[in-house]
Amino acid sequence: MQSYVPFVMFTAIGFAFIFVTLLMARFVRPSAPNPNKQETYECGPVPVGDAWNQFNIHYYLFALLFVVFDVEAAFLYPWAMAFRMFGLYAVVEMIIFIALLGVGLVYAWRREALEWE
C-alpha cells in the first residue's frame, strides 16, 4: 500500500494545480459580455440558421480511422528500432497487431467508411 503513496500525491498535486490555475484565470481575466460576443461568429458574415447543424458521419469515421492508423505508426516505429532485442515472440505479437489493424481496415472499407462523397 505504501508504494501507492507517491502516485496519490502526484495525482492530488496535479488536480490541485489544474484547479488553482483555472480559479486564478477566472479571477484575473477581463470579462465584458455583450450580445454581440454571444453570436456564433464574432466577426465576418452574419450567421444563417442554427449552429447545431448535422454533418456527414463519414468525416468522423475518416478522422477516427486516421487516428487509429497514426497510433499504429507510433507503435511500429519504436518497435522497429529495437526489435532485435525482443526476439521471435515480439515479432509474432507485432504480426498479430498488424493483422488486427488490417481486419479493421477491411471492415471499414467494406462498410464504405473510406468513401469520400
C-alpha positions in Angstrom: 0.0 0.0 0.0 2.9 2.3 0.6 4.0 2.1 -3.0 0.8 4.0 -4.0 1.5 7.0 -1.8 3.7 8.8 -4.4 1.1 8.1 -7.1 -1.7 9.5 -5.0 0.4 12.5 -4.0 1.3 13.4 -7.6 -2.3 12.9 -8.7 -3.6 15.2 -6.0 -0.9 17.8 -6.8 -1.8 17.6 -10.5 -5.5 18.1 -9.8 -4.8 20.9 -7.4 -2.6 22.6 -9.9 -5.3 22.4 -12.6 -8.0 23.7 -10.1 -5.8 26.6 -8.9 -4.9 27.6 -12.4 -8.5 27.6 -13.6 -9.6 29.5 -10.5 -6.8 32.1 -10.9 -7.7 32.5 -14.6 -11.4 33.1 -13.7 -10.5 36.0 -11.4 -7.7 37.6 -13.4 -9.2 37.6 -16.9 -11.2 40.5 -18.2 -14.9 39.9 -18.6 -17.2 42.2 -20.7 -20.0 40.1 -22.0 -22.5 41.5 -24.5 -24.9 40.1 -27.1 -22.5 40.5 -30.0 -20.0 38.3 -28.3 -22.6 35.6 -27.8 -23.1 35.3 -31.6 -21.9 32.3 -33.4 -19.4 34.4 -35.3 -17.9 37.4 -33.5 -16.9 38.9 -36.9 -17.4 38.1 -40.5 -20.7 37.1 -42.2 -23.9 37.2 -40.3 -24.8 33.6 -39.3 -27.6 31.9 -41.0 -29.6 29.2 -39.2 -28.7 27.3 -36.1 -25.1 26.5 -35.1 -26.1 22.9 -34.3 -26.2 21.5 -37.8 -25.7 17.9 -38.6 -22.7 16.8 -40.6 -21.9 13.7 -42.6 -20.7 10.9 -40.3 -18.1 10.0 -42.8 -16.0 12.9 -41.7 -15.9 11.5 -38.1 -15.2 7.9 -39.3 -12.4 9.1 -41.6 -10.8 11.1 -38.8 -11.2 8.1 -36.4 -9.5 5.8 -38.9 -6.7 8.3 -39.3 -6.1 8.3 -35.6 -6.1 4.5 -35.4 -3.5 4.2 -38.1 -1.5 7.1 -36.8 -1.3 5.3 -33.4 -0.2 2.2 -35.3 2.7 4.1 -36.7 3.5 5.4 -33.3 3.7 1.8 -32.0 5.6 0.5 -35.0 8.5 3.0 -35.0 9.9 2.2 -31.6 9.4 -1.5 -32.1 11.2 -1.4 -35.4 14.1 0.5 -33.8 14.6 -2.2 -31.1 13.1 -5.4 -32.5 16.4 -7.3 -32.4 16.3 -7.2 -28.6 12.8 -8.6 -28.5 13.1 -11.9 -30.2 10.6 -14.1 -32.0 7.8 -13.6 -29.5 7.7 -9.8 -30.2 7.7 -10.4 -33.9 4.7 -12.7 -33.7 2.9 -10.2 -31.4 3.5 -7.4 -33.9 2.3 -9.5 -36.8 -0.9 -10.2 -34.8 -1.2 -6.4 -34.1 -0.9 -5.5 -37.7 -3.3 -8.3 -38.7 -5.9 -6.9 -36.3 -5.5 -3.5 -37.8 -5.7 -5.0 -41.3 -9.0 -6.6 -40.3 -10.2 -3.2 -39.1 -9.2 -1.6 -42.4 -11.0 -4.3 -44.4 -14.1 -3.8 -42.2 -14.0 0.0 -42.7 -13.5 -0.5 -46.4 -16.5 -2.9 -46.8 -18.7 -0.5 -44.7 -17.6 2.3 -47.2 -16.2 4.4 -44.4 -13.3 5.4 -46.7 -15.6 6.7 -49.5 -15.5 10.4 -49.8 -18.7 11.9 -51.0 
